[in-house]
Amino acid sequence: MPDAPTSDVRLLAPAQVAEVLGVTVDEVVDLIAEGRLRGMRVGSPAQWRVEEASVGEYVDDQAEEARRMALWRQSNAASFPELWGTGVIRNAD
């Protein structure tokens, strides 16, 4: 059985999360289903709620992924001479 939320866990409605992330509610539910956001169904009728801390973690993960992709693009755009010198090999005859 999943751990019950403690008093320091704040739960947000998918609409609140969607507003923060700039996505649709359906996309928030998809992120929960993919395990990228921690969510649970509570109440009767059961409605999705998302742990506020997981939203921050998701944003941090997205920022890190964007940083890595920028570095990757930057490394692909760099020319080899810039990285390793002129590339001229001279024979020692």
C-alpha positions, 0 to 999 in steps of 0.5 A: 500500500502506498505511503500516506501523505504526511502533513508536509506534503502539499497536493495540487490539482492537475489544473494547477500543475498544468498552469505552472508547466504551461501544458494541458491537464491531459498532459499532466495526467500523462506525466503521472502515468509515465511516472515523471510526476508523483500523483495519486487519486484521492477522494470520492469520486477519485480525482488526481492530485500531484505532489507539489515537490514532484513538480519542482523536481520535474522542472529541474529535470527538464532544465538539466535535460535542456542544458545537456542538449545545449551542450551537445548541440554546441559540441557538434557545432564546434569545428575540430581545429578549434578543439584540437589545433590546426590538424596539420601533421608534419613529417620529421624527415 
